[in-house]
Amino acid sequence: MNRTAKTLKGIFVKNTKLTLSIISFVFAFFILTLISNFVYATITSITLNSPVNEYNTTDTTPDFNFTAISDINSTFTCELFINDTGYGTVTANNNTPTTITANTSLSDGKYVWYINCTDANGTVKSSERNITIDTTAPSISFSVSNQTGATQMIGSINATVTDALLPIDTCYYTIYHPNGSITTETAMVSGSGSTKYCYLELNSSNLYGYGRFVVQLTVNDTLGNSASSNSTNWTIIMLGEGWNLIQADRNGTLSDFNLTGYITKVSWYNNSAKNYTTWVKGSATNQDFPVTDGDALYVYSTATTYLVRYWNVDVTSRNLTLTSGWNQATHFNLSSLTLSQLCSESLENASAGIIYVTFVNQTGFYWSHRCGFSFNADVEVPRGYGYWLKVNATTNYIRNRE
């Protein structure tokens, strides 16, 4: 019994020592592996070279440059990720600037990008950077108005300019004047960031000539994406001292056409009855007499003044009644028409005809043209003024806004 017990005990001790030895070996190997991996790390660094963080560009397939360093490989695989989606893979040389170009076009928007590199020991992710792609020009929305002033009627444009992604950088106005000249005006800018307001006042000091003019706004965001938009329905009219025949630019009353501090009387002429209805400034008499967009009005000014007017486009035509003899009318076109062109306008009554057309300018000078003859045929009537015409029978006279 004693001999057997001793034998079993010896075997147990030997087996136990063997087991411990195996366990010790495995543990030591595990520790050495951890130490080896710690000492020989996978990719030791990935430096993002370009683009810089918060970069803005119009390039939809931008280049991304980086430098990766490995302690165990001379080459390894690196991949570009944009918003966690792969956009290109390259074999990079150790410690060498490397470029990956996005292999799919990016739509406008803000993105996060980074680089993953993999060598024999695993994958390492770089830091993250932001990039914005913007290829869209800003949008423009006009708000226009006319304002009565002490010495003249002025116009104003206040454009709302927006960009979904980037700040607005510049906005300026180009004016195409009635006399053919072109000038650039700096806008008064308010607001900040992606929404700004570009304001311009229009008056006789920055307009040249009389008649129709066009105002164009050009805006740029910080990447140079540019947009332009035209505001077209403008005219400038000069009123001389005394009576001036102009066109009503809206529905209203006689007193509504006290367009500057110099205008003291407004009269409407009845083509059928051949008489005037007059409102005098400060008086309640006839102040509420109705006026229709497109009517001819006489306004009396005590001094030379100017009307900068924006014409609404909601009224596209007017049916004026003309009776035998002299009548007041307005031509409605945004551009000037000559006296001979006004003679050629069609009348609803086929037996009626236009015999004379007369225009009186701001100095009180008359140009009268007998239809069918050449004298004064090419005299222009600018938009915004009225004129006299003589017909030989009652007829309707349809004026189309063009």
Secondary structure, DSSP 8 states (H G I E B T S, - for coil): -HHHHHHHHHHHHHHHHHHHHHHHHHHHHHHHHHHHHHHT-SEEEEEEEES-TTEEES-SS-EEEEEEEESS-SEEEEEEEETTEEEEEEEEETTS-EEEE-SS---SEEEEEEEEEEETTEEEE---EEEEE-----EEE--EEEEEBSS-EEEEEEEEEE-SSS-EEEEEEEEE-TTS-EEEEE-EEEEETTEEEEEEEE-TTS--SSEEEEEEEEEEETT--EEEEEEEEEEEEEE-SEEEEEE--SSEEGGGG--BTTEEEEEEEETTTTEEEEEETT--TTTT-EE-TT-EEEEEESS-EEEEEE--SS--EEEEEE-SEEEEEE---SS-EEHHHHHT---SSTT--EEEEEEE-TTS-EEEEETTS-TTTT-EE-TTBEEEEEESS-EEEEEE--
